[in-house]
Amino acid sequence: MSGKRKRVVLTIKDKLDIIKKLEDGGSSKQLAVIYGIGETTVRDIRKNKEKIITYASSSDSTSLLAKRKSMKPSMYEELDRAMLEWFNQQRAKGNPVSGPICAKRAEFFFYALGMDGDFNPSAGWLTRFKQRHSIREINIRNERLSGDETAVEDFCNNFRDFIERENLQPEQIYNADETGLFWKCLPSRTSVIKGKCTAPGHKSIEERVTIMCCANATGLHKLKLCVVGKAKKPRSFKSTDTSNLPVSYFSQKGAWMDLSIFRQWFDKIFVPQVREHLRSKGLQEKAVLLLDNSPTHPNENVLRSDDGQIFAKYLPPNVASLIQPSNQGVIATMKRNYRAGLLQNNLEEGNDLRSFWKKLTLLDALYEIAMAWNLVKPVTISRAWKKILPTIEEKESLDFDEENISVAAVGTILQHTKGLENVTPENIEKWLEVDSTEPGYEVLTDSEIIRRAQGQTDESSENEEEEIELIPEKHINHAAALQWTENLLDYLEQQGDMILPDRLVIRKLRATIRNKQKMTKSS
């Protein structure tokens, strides 16, 4: 007769490992045997997956997660939620935070939440708060203090020691960062309004998405841009398979990056694409992703491949804004490329600004931003790592200033753009930089933190339906498409300067449409 199974209490890290194995097809029975627990326990972990991941994602220390065995809630749960939201935002901004500041803020939220009783934000309360959320250190210095130069040097030295120990090449070192993009914002003769088109004769319409750039330290591997929009499938995507988009598209009701989306991106996009790239280079499938302390970035323990060889590492809050590679001209260059590309397209199509603005859809913008990312040269990215990895050999290429889209270059395009011929250099610069400080995460006010802690949501956002875009719905049948290709081929034949590949592409397209037409008739 078998003895009674010894009671096993799993750590949070164990539970995360089980969740990963379940997602990869592992069976409850097998995992129960491996971890010495009952199948019911495995099923409970599966049921509470999101709760466990959310808890782990918001924790600050991987080592503490490996020790912690419970997610015991605070006596004041609403206050705890508000304080964690506030603390994560302060850390992301690099704002100074100390024990006394936390205590004062906790007292404010306690009364603002309308909680009953007396509350004493003592040293004991602060210690328990840190333990509940695996926060290693509460003191955060301001990123702008002069002492940060010393912190930068300390981090860079430690990071170089780390990559030497891990035997990582620049090809295996990545950085990702989010930013907001006002994709339908155009310059004005007078001013630029954030996120709004200021074209004459039109109402202002706010259009914003979050985009995330990710590339390695050589600049030779740029992943597809990750874009977060409001709608799951905007109207302009109607006939487009999202898997065929030139970007990795996700949706969130506020068009913000969040913990869930970032984790999906890491597991389903980053890890597979990095493995494929490293295989193509004959390198070990091992890599590190360097991140800042955005509230949307999960704990290091969550961002780790199954074999532990591809993982995340965080920049200290007090140095991130000074040395994060994506912020050293990479994102700025991409945005300038995007805006200059929009103007150039308008010029080439011969539109007036009003027509161009009306026709521009999110789908158009995604193709244009993907092109803008492709135009960012590897040397621009590799130079952005110089503060962290000064040993990276620079390739002989154009100087950074030569690649950057200048105000003068945009001014030249605007001189040929009807309605914008007289935009001043100052307004051009404002337009190019209109979203330069836009974060990729939602910045909450105290009131919004309180509502969220109480479980309240913005009803208008919650009930918001698919994004509405001003494009007509129409069905194009095979016969009409075929006629257009025939007309286009006739046009190309008449143009003496058209090269052969242009005609071959259209002929191939014509053959594809003919086959579709035959299949439709035979079905």
N, C-alpha and C positions, 0 to 999 in steps of 0.2 A: 504494500500500500504506500503510495507516494506521500511524502510529507507536505504539510501546508506551505504554500509558496510564501517566501519572505516578502514583506511589504516593501515596495520600492517607491520612493518619492522622487519624481523627476524634477530636474532643474528646468528653468525657462529655455535654456539652450537645448536640452534634450527634446523638449516639446517642439522647438523649431526644427530640429533635425528630423523628427518624426513627420512633421507636416511636409517637409521637402520630399521625404521618401514616399509619402502618400501621393503627392502631386506627380511624382515620377512613376507611379503605377505600383508601388509596393502594397502588399496585402496586410490587412489588420492582423491576421493570424501570424504571419512571418515577423512583423514588427513586435508583436506581443512577446514572442519567444526571444527575440534579440535583446529587448530591453527588460525582460523579466517581469512584465506587467500583464494584466488581463486584457482581453480583446475589447471589453467594455471601456477601459481607460483609453485605448487607442481611438475608439469611436467618439468618445467625449472630446478628445483633442481635435479630431476632425471637425466636430460640431462647433467648437469654440475657436476655430482657426483664425478668423479675422480679429477676434479679441486678443488672442495671444500675439499675433503679428503686430497689431497696433501698439500693444504694450511694449513689445521688444523694440519696435521702431523708434519709439519716443525715448528710449533709455539711452544713457550717455556712455555706458561702459560695457564692453564685451565681457570682460573678466567677471564683473558682478553678475551678469546674466548667467554665467556658467556656475555661479554659486546659489543664486536666488531660486527658491522653489515655489513661491506663491506670488499671486498678484493681489495680495491683501489690500482692499481699498482703504482710503482715508476715512476717518470719522466724519470729515466734512468733504464729501465727494465733489460737490459743485465747486467749492473753493480750490480743491486740488486740481480740477480740470482747468479752472481759470488761471491758476498760478503756473501750471505747466505750459499753457498756451503763451502766456506773457513771457515766461523765462526763455522759451525757444525763440521767440521773436527778438528778445534782447540779445541773445547769443548770436543769432543770425546777423544782426546789425553791428555787433561788436560793441554795443553800449556797455558802459561800466555797471557791473552788478556786484553787490556785496551782501553779506548777511544782514546788516541793518536795512539796506534798501529792500531786500526780499521781505523782511519782516513788516516794513511799512506798507509795501504793496499788498501783502497778504491781509493786513488789517483793513485796507481800503476795500478789497474785494469782498471780505467777510460782510461788511456792513452794506456794500452796494448790492450784494446778492440777497439782502434781507434775511440773513440767517439769524436764528434765535440763540440766546445765551451769551455768555462772555467768551471772548477768544483772546488768548495770550500767545502771540507769535514768538515763543521762546526759542532758545538755542536747541532745546529738545525737539520742538516741532520742526525746525529747519533740518535737523539731522534726519528725522523720520521721513520728511519730504524727499530729501536726497536719496535715502535708501529705497523708498518706494519706486523711484524713477531711475535708479542706478546712475545718479549724477555724481561724478567724481569730485568736481570742484565747483563751488558756487561763485567764487571770485572771478570776474571777467573784467579785464582792463579795456579801456577805450582803444579802438583800432588806430586812433589818430594821435596817440601820445608819442612823444619823442622816443621813449624807451622801446617802442615797437621795432625800431631798427635792430636793436639787440635781439628781440624775440625772433625777428626774421632770420638773423644769422644763426641763432640756435636751432630753429626749425630746419633750415636748409642743411646745416651740418648733420643733424640727426637723420634727415631724410636721405642724404647721400650715403650715410653709414648703413641705413636700412636697405637701400637698393643694392649696395655692395654685398651685404649679408645674404640677400635674397637672390643675388646674381641676376639682376634684371638689366636688360638693355633699354635704351630710349624707346625702341620699337614696342616695348612691353609696358610702357608707362603712359597712362591716359589721364585726361582731365575732362570733366563735363560741367557745364554751368547753364542755368536758365536765365531768361530775360523776357520782359514783355515786349511785344511788337504791335504798334498801331499800323496795321497793314493797309488801311484805306485812308491814311493821312496824307494830304497833298499840301504843297507850299501855298502861301498866300502873299499878296502884295503888301498886306498889313501885319499879319501875325499868324502864328501857328498854335492851334489848340490841341492839347494832348488827345490823341485817339480820335480826332474828328476831322472830317474832310471839310476844308474851308473854301472849296470851289465856289465861285460867285453864283448866286441864284439857287443854291441848294441848302436844305436844312442840314444841320450838323448831325451826323450819325456816328455813334461810337462803335468802333470795330477794333477789338483787341484779341490777340492770341498769345500764348506762352510758347516760346521756342527754346529748345535746349541743344547746344552744340557739344559735340564730343569728338576728340581726336587724340592721337598719341603724340609723344614729344617730338617725333621726327616730322610730323605733319603729313606723313605719307599714308596714314590710314584715318580718313575722316568718315565717321559713321553717318548714315542718313540723319538729317535733322529730326528731332522729336518735336512734334507740334501738338499742343493741347488747345482745342477749341471748345465752344459751349455745346454745340449740337453733336449728337452721335453721328448723324449723317446730314449735313447741310444740303439745302436744295440743289446747290451747284454740283453736289456729288452724285446726283440722281442716277446717272448712267455709268458711274465710275466705281469699280471695285476698290475699296479702300486699301486692299493689299497691293494694288498696282500704283498707288500714289508715289510721288518722288520723295515723300517724307514718311516717317512713322507717325500716324495720326491717332490721338486719343481724345476723349471728350470728358469734360467736367463742367458742372453747371455754371461755374464762374470763369471758365477758361484758365484755371490755375493748375500748376503742377501740384500733386498731392502724394502722400506716402504710398498709396496703392498703385498709382500710375508709375511712380519711379521704380517700385519693386518689379512691376510687370516689365518695364523697359529693361531693367538690369538683367532679369532672368531670361526673358524671351528674345531680346534683341542684342544687348551689349555682349553677354557671355558667348552666344553662338557666333556672332560676327568677329569677335576678337579671336576665338579659337580658329576660325577659318583663315583669318589674316595671318596669324602666327604660323599655322601649318604651311601656308603658301611661302613663308619666308624661311622655313626650315628651323624655326625657333621652338623652344619648349612652350607648351600651352599654359603659360603662367603670366599673369599681368596684375597690375594694381591700378585702381581708379582713384584719382585724387579729387576730393570734393571739399566744398566749404560747408559751413554749419547751417545751411538752410533748414527750416522746420520741415521741409518736404523730403529730406534725405533720411532714410531709415538708419537705424543703428548698424554699425559695421558687421555685427553678427548676422544680420538679415541679408546684407549685400555680400554674399559669398557663394561661389559655385559649389556644386555638390562635392567635388573633390578638394575644395578649399584652395585651389590654385589661382583662381581669379577672384579678387576681393577688393574692398574699398578701404581707403585710409583718409582721415580727415585733417584738413588744415586747422591750426589753432585759430580761434575766433579773432584774436588780436593781430593776425598777420594776413588773413585771407584776402582782404581788399587790396593789400599792397603787392602780393605776388601771385595771386591766382592767374594761371596762364591765359584763360579765356578772356580775362578782363584787361589784359595787356595789349589791346588793339585788335584782337581776333574777332570778337563779337561786333565791335564798332566798324571794322572793315566790311563784314558781311552785311550789316544794315545799310551802310553807304552804297554798297554794290546793289542792294535791293532797290533802294529809292532811285538811284540813277537809272537802273534798268527799267523801272516803271515809266520814267519820263522819256527814255529812249524809245520804248515801245509805243507810247502815245505819239511821239514824233513820227516814227516810221509808218504807223497806221494812218497818219494824216487826220487824226481826230481832233475836235476841239475838246477842251478839258471837260466840259459838261457831259459829252457823249462817253468819254473815256471813264469818267467817274461812275456813270450809271451802269456801264457794262462790266466793270471790274468785280469779279466774284472771289470768294475765298479760294476756290480751286485755282483760279488764275494766279492768285497771290502765292499759293503753295508751290506752284511750278517756278515762279519768279524767285522765291526765297531759296529754293533748292539750287537754282542756277547761281544765285549770289553766293551761296556756301561753296559751290564747286569752284568759283572764281577766286576764293581765298587760297593763296599759294602756300605750299608747304613751308617756305622760308618764313612767312609771316607767323605761322604757328610755332615753328622751332625757335624763333627769336623770342617768342613770348615766354619760353621756359628758361631764358638766360639767367634770371635771378635764382632759380632753383637748381638748374643743371648747367652751369657755365661751361662745362666741358663738351657740350653738344657741338659738333663741327658744323659750322654754317656752310651751306652750299652756295656756290657762286650764282647769284641770281639778281633780280632787280632790288634796289634799295626799297625799304619799307615805304618811304615817302612817295616813291614813284608809283607804287601799287595803290595807295590810298586815294579814294575819290575826293578830289578837292572841291572847295566852294566854287572856284573859278570854272572847273569842268562842268559842274552842274549849272552854273550861270550861263555858260555857252549854250547848253541844251535849252534852257528856259527862254533864251532870246528868240528861239524859233517856236515857242509854245504859246499859242494864242491865249491871251488873258493873263499871262505871267511874264511878259517880256521885261517888266520893270521891277521884279522882286529884288530887294536889296541883298547884298552879301550877308548882312547880319541876319535877315530872316531865312536865308538859305541855310546858314549854320544852325539856327534854331530848329529848322525842320529836320536837318540831318541828325541832330542830337535830341530830338523831341522825346524819345523813350530811352535815352541812354542810362537813366537811373531807375528804370522800371524793373522791379524784382519779378521773379517767376513764381513767387508764392504770394498768397493773400496776406496783406498786412491788416490786422484787425485793430479797431479802436477799442478803448476800454469797454464801451457799451456793447460792441459786437462780441468781445470776449465773454462778457457777462451773459448775453443771450445764448451764446453757444454752450457755455458751461451749464446753463439751465435747460439745455436740450431744445431750445427754440431755433427755428430756421426761418429764412426769408421765404415767405410763401410764394412771392412772385417768381423767385428763382427756382423754387421747388417745383412749381407747376409750369415752368416755362417749357414750351414745346419746341419743335425743331426750328432752327434758325431760318428766318424768312429772308430771301434774297430776291431782288427785283429782276427775275429772269422768267421769260415765258415758258410754259410747259408745251412741248410739241413732240409728236412722234414722227420720226423719219423712217420711212420704209426702205426696203432694199432697192427698189426701182429708182427712187429719188437719189439715194446715195450713189447708185451706179451711174446715173445720168451726170451727177456732179463730177465724178472721177473722169468720165468721158470728156466733159467740157474742160476739165483741168489739163488733161493730156493734150487736147487740141491746142490749148493756150501755150503749153510748154513747147510743143512742136513749132509754134510760130515765133518763139523767142530765140534769136540767134545766140544769145549769151547763156542759155540754159545748158548745164552740163548733163551728161548721160545719167549719172546716179539719181538725179531728180526724177527723171522719167521712169527709171526702173522701180523706184519706190512706189510711185503711183500705180504702175502696172501691176505690181505685186498686191497692192491694196485692192485694185479692181478685181483681180482673180479671187481674192478672199471674199469680197462681197458677192461675186457671182456664185461661189460655192455655197454661201449662206442662203442665197436666194433659191438655189436648186434644192437644198435640204428642206427649206420651208415648204416648197411646192410638193415635194415627195412625201412630207409627213401628213 
